[in-house]
Amino acid sequence: MFSNGQIIFGVLFFAVFAIVIAFTYKKDFKLHKRFYSGSIWILVAFISFILFISAIKFFFK
């Protein structure tokens, strides 16, 4: 399905991408704490809404 070169490229790309993302997040951590302190509640509300929609679909099927 994939050649050895494609697999090696994919693994290396993923590793470098993950390292760059981690470095960038670590660098901006103070800014994230300052400006996005309440954003976890947006995530909780979004997940709750999706679960609510799924429950409605399940019960009224």
C-alpha positions in Angstrom: 0.0 0.0 0.0 2.7 2.5 1.0 6.4 2.3 0.0 9.1 2.3 2.6 10.0 5.9 1.6 6.5 7.1 2.2 6.3 5.4 5.6 9.6 6.9 6.7 8.5 10.4 5.4 5.2 10.1 7.3 6.8 9.0 10.6 9.5 11.8 10.3 6.9 14.4 9.4 4.7 13.4 12.3 7.6 13.5 14.8 8.9 16.9 13.6 5.4 18.3 13.5 4.7 17.1 17.1 7.9 18.6 18.3 7.3 22.0 16.7 3.7 22.1 18.0 4.9 21.2 21.6 7.7 23.8 21.4 5.3 26.5 20.2 2.7 25.7 22.8 5.3 25.8 25.6 6.5 29.2 24.3 3.0 30.6 24.3 1.8 29.0 27.5 1.8 32.3 29.5 -0.2 34.0 26.8 -2.7 31.2 26.7 -3.2 31.3 30.5 -3.7 35.1 30.3 -6.1 35.4 27.3 -7.8 32.0 27.2 -8.3 31.2 30.8 -12.1 30.3 30.5 -12.0 28.5 27.2 -12.3 25.1 28.9 -15.9 25.9 29.6 -16.6 26.5 25.9 -15.2 23.0 25.2 -17.4 21.5 28.0 -20.4 23.3 26.6 -19.7 22.1 23.0 -19.2 18.5 24.1 -22.4 18.6 26.2 -24.3 20.0 23.2 -23.1 17.2 21.0 -24.0 14.6 23.6 -27.4 16.2 24.0 -28.1 16.0 20.3 -26.9 12.4 20.2 -29.2 11.6 23.2 -32.2 13.2 21.4 -31.4 11.2 18.3 -31.1 8.0 20.3 -34.4 8.4 22.3 -36.5 9.6 19.4 -35.3 7.0 16.9 
